[in-house]
Amino acid sequence: MKKLTLAQIIKKIKKIRFPKFDLIVAIGKDGIMPASLLHHFLKTPVKVISINYRNKDNKPIRKEPILTKPFKKPKNKKILIVDTVSRTGKTLNKAKEILKRNKIKTFVINGKADYSLYNFKECMEFPW
């Protein structure tokens, strides 16, 4: 398992030229830490959306991701959706579906997204 340090993640984030976003939406709970880092650099407000698809062992527990808590949907905003990992894209796609009346980009530490720091096939250990 590859272990990442906070310094490695921050170094990669600093290399990205992000456009201006109105809002960062963190997919809770895993997206909260990377969203906090992005908030620090982009000075953009953060909201958390609770979408669940996998259990604590990273195994799917349902056929599709679901919204598990009410979420007030913003409209006509430039939004960066943030998660830690995306393999199938199902969770990011669910968030995009919920936020569909907005201009959306996605960010992950590892996997497939508009902005991705790494695309390792193996599991990774994050500093949080």
ABEGO torsion letter per residue (X at the ends): XBBBBAAAAAAAAAABBBBBBABBBBBOAAAAAAAAAAAAAAGBBBBBBBBBABBAAGBBABABBBBABBBBBBBGBBBBBBBABBAAGAAAAAAAAAAAABBBBBBBABEBBABBABBBABBBBBAX
